[in-house]
Amino acid sequence: MFAIVLVVAVGVGFVWPTGSKVDEPVWFKAGSVSGFALNKPVWFKDQRFWLVKLGDEQFIALLSRSPRRGCTVPWRPDFEFHGTKGWFRDLCFQSTWDITGHLAFGPSPRDMDRFPLQIVGGKVQVLADPKHVILGSSGGPATTSH
């Protein structure tokens, strides 16, 4: 009996994934820094995030789901709020966020969640993995400068 248990344990040890390759994060290659227009969100549907270029090499990757109930949050370039056009708007509960993901209105408990990102060799890479989500700041709607 002990021999059978030992053989099974050794067999599982060989096929069970371990080590750095299992825990190593996979960075999604979103594209070249120069390939994105300033303040024009780009939706990566399969990875579930919006990528926004805020400056020359300044980007933010916003999770495209509402922090409140998980509804998809589209970018609404023609939606006007407080005299400004262009907002992220939760169609389920009407929470509204500015282009940086800061909550401007609605019942959402916080700003939009985001993914870590990095720029390597002029390319934007996003760690679009639910285990690595950075939760948005809480505190309710704030006055935003757009």
Stockholm file with secondary structure:
# STOCKHOLM 1.0

chainA/1-146         MFAIVLVVAVGVGFVWPTGSKVDEPVWFKAGSVSGFALNKPVWFKDQRFWLVKLGDEQFIALLSRSPRRGCTVPWRPDFEFHGTKGWFRDLCFQSTWDITGHLAFGPSPRDMDRFPLQIVGGKVQVLADPKHVILGSSGGPATTSH
#=GR chainA/1-146 SS CHHHHHHHHHHHHHHSCCSHHHHCCCCEEEEEGGGSCBTCCEEETTTTEEEEEEETTEEEEEESBCTTTCCBCCEEEEEEETTEEEEEECTTTCCEECTTCCEEESSCSBSCCEECEEEETTEEEECCCGGGCBCCCBSSCCCCCC
#=GC SS_cons         CHHHHHHHHHHHHHHSCCSHHHHCCCCEEEEEGGGSCBTCCEEETTTTEEEEEEETTEEEEEESBCTTTCCBCCEEEEEEETTEEEEEECTTTCCEECTTCCEEESSCSBSCCEECEEEETTEEEECCCGGGCBCCCBSSCCCCCC
//
